[in-house]
Amino acid sequence: MKKYYYDLHIHSCLSPCGDNDMTPNNIAGMGVVAKLDIMALTDHNTSKNCPAFFETARANGIIPIAGMELTTAEDIHLVCLFEKLEDAMKFDEVVESHRIRIKNRVDIFGEQLIMNQDDEVIGEDEFLLSNATDITVDEAPALVKECGGICYPAHIDREANGIVATLGVFPEFPHFDTAEFHDETKIEKYKSDFPILEGKNIVVSSDAHYLWDINGRLNYFELDCAENEEAIRKALIERLSGQ
């Protein structure tokens, strides 16, 4: 068993609320400074900066995970993670057909920049990415699974877009094997208030929108697998899916 330190909830400059300094290279570089082993890129309702992030993370010795922070029809945030980059991009195409297209107001929400591995802007999403899709929280797990991924509720200890604040409970159905916290000091209280959380995987991630938000070497999973990128990513996704 080996410890792998992680941050599994990070936004790039493609998220409208993400700082423009959150480029693929800067995120990977901050991972090096923070001494992280695994980082997941999880922009709002898109994975289009994941290909560039895979290149920059690998160049810096970081194990990359392609992901997305999906906003459901109920305005609940779910972290979606994929073992393979191509599966994340397939899910990106699925989500495209479920987005509610509202023109982005750059002056209010910020730019939505698509970049290559050299941090060069190669495109921009003209429609706001952070609003809700028409995918319900009940539908989301199956859609993600069909594309080879797993999902779980993001920052359940927050009022904004947290599943507990929105529904009043951590639901029994749909079933989630994992829950994410933003503030680890709240974990025990939530487990006391919502016993369903006992036995689930608990992830503590930053939801970083600025470089200085990215977690340091604080949280880890112990994994028993070959010490290569594919095996580690597979073992982590299996753990988070309850296998």
PLY file of the C-alpha trace (Angstrom):
ply
format ascii 1.0
element vertex 243
property float x
property float y
property float z
element edge 242
property int vertex1
property int vertex2
end_header
0.00 0.00 0.00
1.22 3.45 -0.87
-0.14 6.88 -0.02
-1.15 9.10 -2.92
-1.86 12.73 -2.08
-4.59 14.30 -4.15
-6.81 17.23 -5.04
-9.75 15.97 -7.11
-11.72 19.18 -7.65
-9.91 21.92 -9.57
-11.20 24.47 -12.07
-9.24 25.92 -14.96
-9.66 29.21 -16.81
-12.40 27.51 -18.83
-14.76 27.77 -15.87
-16.26 31.27 -15.88
-15.50 31.68 -12.18
-11.96 30.34 -12.63
-9.11 32.83 -12.64
-7.37 33.27 -15.99
-4.12 32.23 -14.29
-5.61 28.74 -13.90
-3.93 27.51 -17.06
-2.99 23.84 -17.60
0.70 24.52 -16.97
0.12 26.70 -13.92
-2.20 24.13 -12.34
0.31 21.33 -12.88
3.12 23.54 -11.62
1.19 24.34 -8.47
0.67 20.61 -8.00
4.43 20.20 -7.96
4.81 23.01 -5.41
2.06 21.43 -3.29
3.71 17.99 -3.61
0.55 16.36 -4.92
0.55 12.99 -6.65
-2.90 13.09 -8.29
-4.91 16.04 -9.60
-8.31 16.09 -11.31
-9.49 18.88 -13.58
-13.22 19.43 -13.06
-14.51 22.46 -14.93
-18.18 23.40 -14.89
-20.11 21.23 -17.38
-17.11 20.72 -19.67
-13.91 18.69 -20.02
-12.41 20.60 -22.92
-9.25 21.65 -21.05
-8.53 18.11 -19.90
-6.46 17.09 -22.97
-4.05 19.98 -22.38
-3.99 19.30 -18.64
-3.07 15.65 -19.26
-0.01 16.79 -21.18
1.13 19.37 -18.63
0.47 17.14 -15.63
2.45 14.27 -17.11
5.31 16.62 -17.94
5.42 17.59 -14.27
5.17 14.09 -12.81
1.53 14.50 -11.73
-1.04 11.76 -12.36
-3.93 13.52 -14.17
-7.60 12.62 -13.95
-10.06 13.98 -16.48
-13.29 15.14 -14.93
-16.12 17.61 -14.80
-18.23 19.36 -12.19
-21.72 18.68 -13.51
-24.56 20.99 -12.49
-27.79 19.02 -12.38
-31.27 20.33 -13.15
-31.74 20.80 -9.38
-28.60 23.01 -9.29
-26.65 20.32 -7.42
-22.95 19.94 -8.18
-21.58 16.46 -8.88
-17.90 15.63 -9.37
-17.53 13.30 -12.37
-14.23 11.46 -12.84
-13.05 9.16 -15.62
-10.35 6.52 -15.82
-9.64 7.39 -19.46
-9.35 10.81 -21.07
-11.34 9.66 -24.10
-14.23 8.65 -21.84
-14.30 12.12 -20.28
-14.41 13.67 -23.73
-17.25 11.35 -24.69
-19.17 12.51 -21.62
-18.37 16.09 -22.57
-20.22 15.48 -25.85
-23.20 14.03 -23.96
-23.39 17.04 -21.64
-23.20 19.42 -24.61
-26.64 18.21 -25.70
-28.07 18.84 -22.21
-26.75 22.36 -21.62
-29.15 25.29 -21.41
-27.55 27.85 -23.69
-27.33 31.30 -22.19
-24.85 33.70 -23.74
-21.93 34.28 -21.38
-21.56 37.81 -20.05
-17.77 38.06 -19.87
-18.01 41.36 -18.01
-19.98 39.63 -15.23
-18.91 36.00 -15.19
-15.46 36.05 -16.76
-13.87 34.48 -19.81
-14.17 30.77 -20.64
-10.84 29.92 -22.26
-9.93 26.65 -23.97
-6.16 26.10 -24.02
-3.53 23.80 -25.44
-0.59 22.28 -23.60
1.45 25.45 -24.19
-1.17 27.62 -22.43
-2.17 29.14 -25.75
-5.83 30.07 -26.16
-7.32 27.88 -28.90
-10.98 28.67 -28.31
-13.59 30.12 -26.03
-17.02 28.85 -25.02
-19.52 31.59 -25.77
-22.32 30.10 -23.65
-22.30 30.23 -19.86
-20.94 26.99 -18.43
-21.89 27.36 -14.78
-25.68 27.27 -15.10
-27.75 24.11 -14.63
-28.09 21.42 -17.29
-31.34 19.52 -17.81
-29.79 16.32 -16.37
-31.43 15.42 -13.06
-29.52 14.10 -10.08
-31.35 10.79 -10.53
-30.25 10.51 -14.17
-26.64 11.62 -13.75
-24.98 8.50 -12.26
-26.20 6.24 -15.08
-25.16 8.74 -17.78
-21.69 9.03 -16.26
-21.37 5.25 -15.90
-22.37 4.74 -19.54
-19.32 6.82 -20.47
-17.03 4.82 -18.19
-16.92 7.21 -15.24
-18.11 7.65 -11.68
-19.72 10.60 -9.93
-20.41 11.79 -6.41
-21.86 14.89 -4.73
-19.48 17.84 -4.47
-18.87 19.92 -1.33
-21.85 18.50 0.57
-20.96 20.77 3.51
-21.72 23.93 1.54
-25.02 25.77 1.19
-24.47 26.71 -2.45
-25.05 23.78 -4.82
-24.56 21.16 -2.09
-26.83 18.12 -2.22
-27.65 18.24 1.50
-28.59 21.92 1.46
-30.67 21.43 -1.68
-32.50 18.21 -0.78
-32.32 18.40 3.01
-30.77 14.92 3.15
-27.97 12.86 1.68
-30.13 10.64 -0.52
-30.33 6.89 -0.37
-31.24 6.94 -4.06
-29.54 7.53 -6.36
-26.79 5.61 -4.61
-23.43 7.31 -4.19
-20.39 5.49 -2.77
-18.47 8.71 -2.18
-19.12 12.19 -0.82
-16.90 15.25 -1.07
-16.26 17.77 1.68
-14.65 21.16 1.35
-14.03 21.57 5.09
-12.79 18.39 6.74
-13.66 19.72 10.20
-17.35 19.24 9.33
-17.09 15.55 8.49
-17.93 14.12 11.91
-20.94 16.41 12.39
-22.34 15.46 9.00
-21.82 11.77 9.76
-23.71 12.26 13.01
-26.54 14.16 11.33
-26.65 11.86 8.30
-25.70 8.28 9.32
-25.94 7.18 5.67
-22.47 8.69 5.24
-20.91 6.03 7.47
-19.00 3.57 5.34
-18.82 5.83 2.31
-15.57 7.10 0.82
-14.90 10.64 1.98
-12.99 12.97 -0.32
-11.68 16.36 0.81
-10.87 18.60 -2.14
-10.30 22.29 -2.73
-12.80 23.28 -5.46
-9.95 25.59 -6.48
-10.72 28.55 -8.71
-7.40 30.30 -7.99
-3.91 28.83 -7.87
-3.55 29.53 -4.16
-6.75 27.54 -3.46
-5.20 24.23 -4.54
-4.76 21.87 -1.60
-1.33 21.08 -0.27
-0.10 17.65 0.72
-3.00 17.06 3.13
-5.35 14.34 1.92
-4.47 10.94 0.54
-5.72 7.52 -0.45
-3.76 4.36 0.23
-3.75 2.23 -2.91
-2.33 -1.21 -3.56
-1.47 -1.30 -7.25
1.35 -1.07 -9.74
3.11 2.30 -9.55
2.23 3.59 -13.00
-0.27 6.21 -14.13
-2.88 3.87 -15.59
-2.88 1.44 -12.66
-3.06 4.21 -10.04
-5.89 5.99 -11.82
-7.79 2.71 -12.22
-7.33 1.80 -8.56
-8.52 5.21 -7.40
-11.63 5.19 -9.61
-12.46 1.68 -8.41
-12.11 2.81 -4.79
-14.38 5.80 -5.34
-16.96 3.59 -7.08
-17.14 1.28 -4.06
-15.32 -1.66 -5.62
0 1
1 2
2 3
3 4
4 5
5 6
6 7
7 8
8 9
9 10
10 11
11 12
12 13
13 14
14 15
15 16
16 17
17 18
18 19
19 20
20 21
21 22
22 23
23 24
24 25
25 26
26 27
27 28
28 29
29 30
30 31
31 32
32 33
33 34
34 35
35 36
36 37
37 38
38 39
39 40
40 41
41 42
42 43
43 44
44 45
45 46
46 47
47 48
48 49
49 50
50 51
51 52
52 53
53 54
54 55
55 56
56 57
57 58
58 59
59 60
60 61
61 62
62 63
63 64
64 65
65 66
66 67
67 68
68 69
69 70
70 71
71 72
72 73
73 74
74 75
75 76
76 77
77 78
78 79
79 80
80 81
81 82
82 83
83 84
84 85
85 86
86 87
87 88
88 89
89 90
90 91
91 92
92 93
93 94
94 95
95 96
96 97
97 98
98 99
99 100
100 101
101 102
102 103
103 104
104 105
105 106
106 107
107 108
108 109
109 110
110 111
111 112
112 113
113 114
114 115
115 116
116 117
117 118
118 119
119 120
120 121
121 122
122 123
123 124
124 125
125 126
126 127
127 128
128 129
129 130
130 131
131 132
132 133
133 134
134 135
135 136
136 137
137 138
138 139
139 140
140 141
141 142
142 143
143 144
144 145
145 146
146 147
147 148
148 149
149 150
150 151
151 152
152 153
153 154
154 155
155 156
156 157
157 158
158 159
159 160
160 161
161 162
162 163
163 164
164 165
165 166
166 167
167 168
168 169
169 170
170 171
171 172
172 173
173 174
174 175
175 176
176 177
177 178
178 179
179 180
180 181
181 182
182 183
183 184
184 185
185 186
186 187
187 188
188 189
189 190
190 191
191 192
192 193
193 194
194 195
195 196
196 197
197 198
198 199
199 200
200 201
201 202
202 203
203 204
204 205
205 206
206 207
207 208
208 209
209 210
210 211
211 212
212 213
213 214
214 215
215 216
216 217
217 218
218 219
219 220
220 221
221 222
222 223
223 224
224 225
225 226
226 227
227 228
228 229
229 230
230 231
231 232
232 233
233 234
234 235
235 236
236 237
237 238
238 239
239 240
240 241
241 242
